[in-house]
Amino acid sequence: MENPFWEKTYSDLSVATFGKNPANDIVRISSSLKKGMTVLDIGCGEGRNSIYLAGLGHKVDAFDISEAGINKLKRIAEGNKVEVNAWVQDLTTFKFSRTYDLIISHGVFHLVEKHDWQRIIIDMKDNTNHGGLNIVGIFTNKLPATPDNAPFTKALFEEGELKELYADWNIIEFNAYVFEDEHPGGIRHNHAANNIIAMKR
């Protein structure tokens, strides 16, 4: 099996694989975050969200299975003069060693089996400080996996399933939508997505 398209662009500093700007939900919530929060970015890719939050003064840990992605994150963070504690890690074997004020994950859970993302979300919730936040963006099966993602997609969410997993938290925002994505090299496709911002009671 060939490597996914993002491995090639993670190795290219001249392009941004998933956009240069942080995710919209991260930007929307950023003004209400307390100063100096502890943050974990699960499946951080090349670091657009991690670097943005570190630039706001938060203490950010971040991991991704891609060595190229982590190397790129570190180089961009250094260039932006921000500090992100980033390392290579398979989320299926990740074990929490501390708790966080904010845990985020965008567009990664479909790449592992359902039992793995069910476990990691439980662990995320258990290791979030009281009053802390989880911000999660996932793909759903309202649309099939795109051709370039399909070989690597293992388990899409059902529509609304993410919201059900946070039913015991205060849901600040939940969105279900379809969007068109474009990546370097002219890759364009549509995703069905759900996104949640939830606070631990």
PyMOL commands that set and color helices and strands:
alter all, ss='L'
color gray80, all
select helices_A, chain A and resi 5-10+24-30+48-55+67-80+91-93+109-111+114-126+150-152+161-165
alter helices_A, ss='H'
color red, helices_A
select strands_A, chain A and resi 38-42+59-64+84-88+100-106+128-139+170-183+187-199
alter strands_A, ss='S'
color yellow, strands_A
deselect
rebuild
show_as cartoon
